[in-house]
């Protein structure tokens, strides 16, 4: 999502830098990180589109 929203260049996308650091901390292989950046930036034309979605919910209860 960071590459999609801010581009695939870590020099100009701070969110991408944070995502890369988190992936490296989780021992993700470099090839997987690079492939994920290409897919998110739209450079890898495999037909997959990722979108970020936020859901909000409200729970109502009746007190007696």
C-alpha positions as CSV (number, residue, x, y, z in Angstrom):
1,X,0.0,0.0,0.0
2,X,2.9,2.4,0.7
3,X,4.2,1.9,-2.8
4,X,0.8,2.4,-4.3
5,X,0.0,5.6,-2.4
6,X,3.4,7.3,-2.5
7,X,5.3,5.6,-5.4
8,X,8.0,2.9,-5.5
9,X,11.0,5.1,-4.7
10,X,12.1,4.9,-1.0
11,X,14.0,8.1,-1.4
12,X,10.8,10.1,-1.8
13,X,8.3,7.8,0.1
14,X,8.8,7.6,3.9
15,X,5.9,5.2,4.4
16,X,7.7,2.8,2.0
17,X,10.9,3.1,4.0
18,X,9.0,2.1,7.1
19,X,7.4,-0.8,5.4
20,X,10.7,-2.0,4.0
21,X,12.3,-1.8,7.5
22,X,9.4,-3.8,9.0
23,X,9.7,-6.4,6.3
24,X,13.4,-6.8,6.9
25,X,12.9,-7.0,10.6
26,X,10.6,-10.0,9.9
27,X,13.3,-11.7,7.8
28,X,11.5,-11.2,4.5
29,X,13.8,-12.0,1.5
30,X,14.9,-9.0,-0.5
31,X,13.4,-10.5,-3.7
32,X,10.0,-10.6,-2.1
33,X,10.3,-7.0,-0.9
34,X,11.3,-5.8,-4.4
35,X,8.4,-7.8,-6.0
36,X,5.9,-6.3,-3.5
37,X,7.1,-2.8,-4.3
38,X,6.8,-3.4,-8.0
39,X,3.3,-4.8,-7.6
40,X,2.2,-1.9,-5.4
41,X,3.7,0.8,-7.7
42,X,1.9,-0.8,-10.7
43,X,5.1,-1.8,-12.5
44,X,4.3,-5.5,-12.3
45,X,1.3,-6.1,-14.6
46,X,-0.1,-9.3,-13.1
47,X,-3.7,-8.1,-12.9
48,X,-3.8,-7.8,-9.1
49,X,-5.1,-4.5,-7.6
50,X,-4.6,-3.9,-3.9
51,X,-6.7,-1.3,-2.1
52,X,-6.7,-0.1,1.5
53,X,-10.1,-0.3,3.2
54,X,-11.0,0.9,6.7
55,X,-14.2,-0.3,8.3
56,X,-15.9,1.4,11.2
57,X,-18.6,-0.1,13.4
58,X,-20.7,1.1,16.3
59,X,-22.2,-1.2,18.8
60,X,-25.4,0.0,20.5
61,X,-26.5,-1.7,23.7
62,X,-29.6,-1.0,25.8
63,X,-29.1,-0.5,29.5
64,X,-31.9,-1.5,31.8
